[in-house]
Amino acid sequence: MVRFVRTLQHRVTPQGRDFYALSIPPQVAEALGLKAGGSVDIIVAPVKKGKFEVILKAASSELS
């Protein structure tokens, strides 16, 4: 397990969409198969009262 703390950057694009950026350590990027950078899905799910699980996974190439 790699524990890291980073600042999540947020901005709104000219089209009005939310854009988030998170710097992740090289070890995490490599484990996700993102050797040259790329997009990740950030999934936040409640586990139990007051606790959340955060999952990072390489994003699919499809845009929502």
Buried (B, 14 or more C-beta within 10 A) or exposed (E): EEEEEEEEEEEEEEEEEEEEEEEBEEEEBEEBEBEEEEEBEEEEEEEEEEEEEEEBEBBEEEEE
